[in-house]
């Protein structure tokens, strides 16, 4: 086990805290707004997302949540995976899954909000 630092602790710490604070506001907004506006149908979701405020809010919620998840998994991998190859694999897969989920989510949001 190596005692070397990954070298990006302060920036990583600040990014984790910033995303957590942003999610403290976005999560209740998303849950309350969606619960009050949606009736379980695609049409209701499409109409709700047709509002630029809602579409931007959902997009921010999605992207910030995914970034927060990636940061958290990265910390766990760096702290607890001792084999360099395994750690690199997990970090690469973590980033790939995050980018893929972001791309699919933003594309779906774009299509739904514009009536697709």
N, C-alpha and C positions, 0 to 999 in steps of 0.2 A: 504494500500500500504506500502510495506516495503522499508526501505532505505538501506537494507543490500546489500553489494557488492557480486557479483558472485565469486570474488576472483581470476580471471584469466585475468584481463583486459590488462596488458602489453603484455603478450604473444599473446593474441588474437589480439590486435592492430597490433603487428609486423607481425603476420601471415597474417592478412588481407592486409596489405600494401605490403608484399612480394609477395603474390599471384597476387595482382593488377599489380605490376611492371612486373612480369613474363608474365602476360597476355597482357601487353602493347607491348611486343615483339612477343609473340606467335600468337596473334590474327591477326595482319597484315600478318605475314608469312603464316598462314593457309589460309586466304582469298585470298591472291595473288597467292600463290602456287596452291591452288585448282582451282581457276578461270582460271589460265593459262594452267593447265594440264588436266582438266576434261571436257568431252563433254556431260555429262548427262547419260552416260551408265555405267552399272555395270562393264563391262570389263575395261573401262578407270579407274574407281575407284580401281579396283583390281590391275591393273598394277601400278598405282600411289602408292598404299599402299604396293606393293611388294618391294619398295625401303625401306631399313631399316631406313634411315634418315626420310622419310615421315611417316612411321609407328610409329617411336618413337616420332616424333613431334606431330602427331595427338593424340597419347596416353597421352603425357604430357599435351597437350591442354585440352583434355577431363578431366583428373584427376585434374588438377589445377583449371579448371573452376568449376567443381563440388565441390571441397573443398572450393573455394571462395564463391560459392553460399551457402554452408552449414554454413560457418562462418557468412555471412550476415543475413541469416534467424535466426540464433541463437541470434545475437545481437538484432534483432527486437523482437523476442520472449521474451528475458530476459528483455528488456527495457519496453515493452508495455503490456505484459500479466501479470496481477496482481494475478490471481488465480494460485496457485502452481500446482494444478493438470492439469489445461489446459496447463500451460507452459511446464510441463514435457511431456505431450502427444505430443505437437507440436515439442518439441526438439527430442523426440524419433522418431516420424514420419519423421522429417527432416533428421535425421541420417539414418534411414532405407531406405528412398527414395534415398539418396545420395549413399549409399553402393550398393543398387540394380542397380541404373543407372551405377555406375562404373563397377560393375561385368558384366552387359549386354554389356556395351560399349567396355570393354577390350576383352571380349569373341568374340564379333562381329568383332572387329579390328583384332584379332588373326586369326579368320576363313577367313576373306576376304583377309588379307595380305598374307596368305599362300595358297591362291587359292581355298578356300572352297566355 
